[in-house]
Amino acid sequence: MIMNLSSQKKLAARLLKCGRSRVWLNPARMGDIKDAITANDIRRLIKDGVIKALPKKGISSYRRKKMMKQLKKGRRKGSGTRKGKLRTRLPKKKVWIQRIRALRNELQKLRKDNSIAKKTYRNMYLKAKSGLFRSRSHMLTYMEKHDLVKKSEEKSKE
């Protein structure tokens, strides 16, 4: 025998502060539930345990937590996972630090070998600092183009 208990369910949901789908009605006490038409009647049935709120169905975060633990260890970072270029995954500051260190080391090496004058060194240092050069090779081509690097024959004469 199917009974329409939608109004009782609606009242119970309001009193239990949950959705209608979470309201559980005891199948053995359907007669009592059918007779309950006021909020007080429903409250009494809730107190007696005839009507209950079912537990919430949650979404498990176990898999996500497991994956994050693996990422912390350095796993799951291979080429199949990556999207975008290497520069996309590196912070801009880190890229800048790598580039400026390479440029400054090259300038120091050139100054130590007397390939460039101190004045040229300072000038190129400031140009590098301002972000003029993309890479070491770019800086070296610039220096050759503007005749700022002494050739090996010129160095031997000095």
HELIX and SHEET records of a PDB file:
HELIX    1   1 SER A    6  LEU A   16  1                                  11    
HELIX    2   2 ARG A   20  ARG A   22  5                                   3    
HELIX    3   3 PRO A   27  ARG A   29  5                                   3    
HELIX    4   4 MET A   30  ASP A   35  1                                   6    
HELIX    5   5 ALA A   39  ASP A   48  1                                  10    
HELIX    6   6 TYR A   62  LYS A   73  1                                  12    
HELIX    7   7 LEU A   86  ARG A   89  1                                   4    
HELIX    8   8 LYS A   92  LYS A  112  1                                  21    
HELIX    9   9 LYS A  118  LYS A  129  1                                  12    
HELIX   10  10 ARG A  136  LYS A  145  1                                  10    
HELIX   11  11 SER A  152  LYS A  157  1                                   6    
SHEET    1   A 2 VAL A  23  LEU A  25  0                                        
SHEET    2   A 2 ILE A  51  ALA A  53 -1                                        
END                                                                             
